Amino acid sequence: MDIAVVGTGYVGLVVGACLAETGNRVVGGDIDEDKIRGLQAGKIPIYEPGLDRMIERNVAEKRLRFTTDIGAAVLESEVVFIAVGTPPDEDGSADLQHVLAVARVIGQHLTDGTVVITKSTVPVGTARLVRQEIERQTDRAFHVCSNPEFLKEGAAIDDFMRPDRVVCGIESTEVRPVLEELYEPFVRSGNPLIFMDIASAELTKYAANAMLATRISFMNQIAELCEATGADVTVVRKGVGSDPRIGQSFLFAGAGYGGSCFPKDVKALIRTADELGVDLSILKSVHQMNERQKGLLATKVKERFGEDLTGRQFAVWGLSFKPETDDVREAPALTLIEELLAAGASVVAHDPQAVSTVRDLHLGDRIGYGHDAYAACEGSDALIIVTEWLQYRRPDWDVVRGALRSPIVFDGRNLFDPDRMSRAGFSYYSIGRRSVE
Ligand SMILES: NC(=O)c1ccc[n+]([C@@H]2O[C@H](COP(=O)([O-])OP(=O)(O)OC[C@H]3O[C@@H](n4cnc5c(N)ncnc54)[C@H](O)[C@@H]3O)[C@@H](O)[C@H]2O)c1
């Protein structure tokens, strides 16, 4: 098939590359000229494991190319994916300006029967707005579908190639064969291609993310209770998650959820519900709990060192919102660093992939960077671990102790055993477990 994917961010690039990998001719379109110029020159703008090789291969084999001429890309495609960002507006609702701008261009260039598929996460009712926007531009017949994306950054290629499920919201069964053909290579092992009405598809994506965020905030609140009662949240998690009705995933207490999806999608769903007079009080608590949790590491640091951190230096391991990505949108590490800087401390950070993303941010030049994880500890009053990159999981504690000014570790991801940390000579503070001094 000839396919256009509009938006070459974390989702659009992966979707485009994977569709090309299965034999389609794909053109990725974006308004960001620098990004497209870079892609045309073989420069992949994000870190996602395996993506660079997949793009390189498909470009070389002429199944994948990139353009800023979105009109031309639409004109030559049977299927057009909208995969642009839907960042939160000031009131928490999803900002649809990019989606509707793309719909306008699609309307100006589509051919009869074009299938327009919304991949971006959008509130219920957006497909109708997309249809209206296109109809303002053209009298031609076309289809609008909602096909929310469930990939996880860091494992995005595998998630797209072997999805748990593919959700397709359609207006009429006429378009179903196109989606079946498109997704056939990805659901051969039997995972379902689920067809439903468009409103249900749009809501399914938000409900899924809201459920995962709820599990995290729930467990973070249980962690708080563990600290108050002397229980250990890591064993409570195992005990709770061993029930197959519950399962183990997304039950890890930590420094709060971040990223480009959970925070904005939870807020957008609350907003949608408010507009419709439905009180999603559970999700309001989930959001509030997460805001509190993102401040927890800074609170623990201040409990140990005092409110005024002037003259103190802290090593921070992990900037991305989770391992295996360079995405720092709403990352808990940024909240922590802002709070440490505001209290007068200085920060030396390390991250295997996200340093260049952070350097571009407002706080990027207000902190230092270690050339490796141990260098970040040099002369620091404590080490704070925020993201559980694999390389932080078995550090050489002798080197860490030798580099730090005092042997103190704050662990926002419960990576280590408190007794072993104590034996290794550290004061150790984690989440939902007793501290060792
Ligand atoms: N990142 C994820 O893990 C993930 C997972 C599932 C769903 N989603 C959803 O997918 C959507 C895209 O997310 P992302 O993380 O890829 O965003 P992103 O910010 O990484 O990429 C968006 C891209 O769209 C481009 N763009 C914006 N306006 C445009 C326009 N008018 N024409 C052409 N291109 C335009 C931007 O230049 C950018 O390259 C969002 O709705 C998000 O919620 C994201």
The ligand as an SDF file (V2000), in Angstrom:
LIG
                    3D

 44 48  0  0  0  0  0  0  0  0999 V2000
    5.1460    8.8190   22.6100 N   0  0  0  0  0  0  0  0  0  0  0  0
    4.4580    7.7430   22.9320 C   0  0  0  0  0  0  0  0  0  0  0  0
    4.9320    6.8430   23.5990 O   0  0  0  0  0  0  0  0  0  0  0  0
    3.0330    7.6010   22.4630 C   0  0  0  0  0  0  0  0  0  0  0  0
    2.4000    6.3570   22.5650 C   0  0  0  0  0  0  0  0  0  0  0  0
    1.0890    6.2460   22.1080 C   0  0  0  0  0  0  0  0  0  0  0  0
    0.4170    7.3430   21.6190 C   0  0  0  0  0  0  0  0  0  0  0  0
    1.0470    8.5540   21.5540 N   0  0  0  0  0  0  0  0  0  0  0  0
    0.3120    9.6800   20.9760 C   0  0  0  0  0  0  0  0  0  0  0  0
    0.7800    9.8510   19.6480 O   0  0  0  0  0  0  0  0  0  0  0  0
    0.7940   11.2550   19.3160 C   0  0  0  0  0  0  0  0  0  0  0  0
    2.1890   11.6660   18.8760 C   0  0  0  0  0  0  0  0  0  0  0  0
    3.0500   11.5090   19.9760 O   0  0  0  0  0  0  0  0  0  0  0  0
    4.6470   11.6100   19.8250 P   0  0  0  0  0  0  0  0  0  0  0  0
    5.2270   11.2420   21.1400 O   0  0  0  0  0  0  0  0  0  0  0  0
    5.0590   10.8900   18.6000 O   0  0  0  0  0  0  0  0  0  0  0  0
    4.7990   13.1860   19.5600 O   0  0  0  0  0  0  0  0  0  0  0  0
    6.1220   13.9830   19.0930 P   0  0  0  0  0  0  0  0  0  0  0  0
    6.0020   15.3080   19.7190 O   0  0  0  0  0  0  0  0  0  0  0  0
    7.3220   13.1360   19.3350 O   0  0  0  0  0  0  0  0  0  0  0  0
    5.9410   14.1180   17.5040 O   0  0  0  0  0  0  0  0  0  0  0  0
    4.9600   14.8640   16.9030 C   0  0  0  0  0  0  0  0  0  0  0  0
    5.4600   15.3060   15.5320 C   0  0  0  0  0  0  0  0  0  0  0  0
    4.3830   15.9410   14.8360 O   0  0  0  0  0  0  0  0  0  0  0  0
    4.9250   17.0120   14.0840 C   0  0  0  0  0  0  0  0  0  0  0  0
    3.8580   17.9620   13.7240 N   0  0  0  0  0  0  0  0  0  0  0  0
    3.1980   18.8290   14.5260 C   0  0  0  0  0  0  0  0  0  0  0  0
    2.2980   19.5370   13.8010 N   0  0  0  0  0  0  0  0  0  0  0  0
    2.3810   19.0670   12.5450 C   0  0  0  0  0  0  0  0  0  0  0  0
    1.7020   19.4040   11.3380 C   0  0  0  0  0  0  0  0  0  0  0  0
    0.7340   20.3260   11.3150 N   0  0  0  0  0  0  0  0  0  0  0  0
    2.0410   18.7540   10.2140 N   0  0  0  0  0  0  0  0  0  0  0  0
    3.0110   17.8050   10.2310 C   0  0  0  0  0  0  0  0  0  0  0  0
    3.6900   17.4550   11.3370 N   0  0  0  0  0  0  0  0  0  0  0  0
    3.3830   18.0860   12.4750 C   0  0  0  0  0  0  0  0  0  0  0  0
    5.9780   17.5920   15.0020 C   0  0  0  0  0  0  0  0  0  0  0  0
    6.8950   18.4050   14.2820 O   0  0  0  0  0  0  0  0  0  0  0  0
    6.5900   16.3240   15.5820 C   0  0  0  0  0  0  0  0  0  0  0  0
    7.6790   15.8770   14.7960 O   0  0  0  0  0  0  0  0  0  0  0  0
    0.2870   11.9660   20.5630 C   0  0  0  0  0  0  0  0  0  0  0  0
   -1.1030   12.1790   20.4480 O   0  0  0  0  0  0  0  0  0  0  0  0
    0.5720   10.9990   21.6670 C   0  0  0  0  0  0  0  0  0  0  0  0
   -0.2970   11.1450   22.7690 O   0  0  0  0  0  0  0  0  0  0  0  0
    2.3350    8.7010   21.9540 C   0  0  0  0  0  0  0  0  0  0  0  0
  1  2  1  0
  2  3  2  0
  2  4  1  0
  4  5  1  0
  4 44  2  0
  5  6  2  0
  6  7  1  0
  7  8  2  0
  8  9  1  0
  8 44  1  0
  9 10  1  0
  9 42  1  0
 10 11  1  0
 11 12  1  0
 11 40  1  0
 12 13  1  0
 13 14  1  0
 14 15  2  0
 14 16  1  0
 14 17  1  0
 17 18  1  0
 18 19  2  0
 18 20  1  0
 18 21  1  0
 21 22  1  0
 22 23  1  0
 23 24  1  0
 23 38  1  0
 24 25  1  0
 25 26  1  0
 25 36  1  0
 26 27  1  0
 26 35  1  0
 27 28  2  0
 28 29  1  0
 29 30  1  0
 29 35  2  0
 30 31  1  0
 30 32  2  0
 32 33  1  0
 33 34  2  0
 34 35  1  0
 36 37  1  0
 36 38  1  0
 38 39  1  0
 40 41  1  0
 40 42  1  0
 42 43  1  0
M  CHG  2   8   1  16  -1
M  END
$$$$
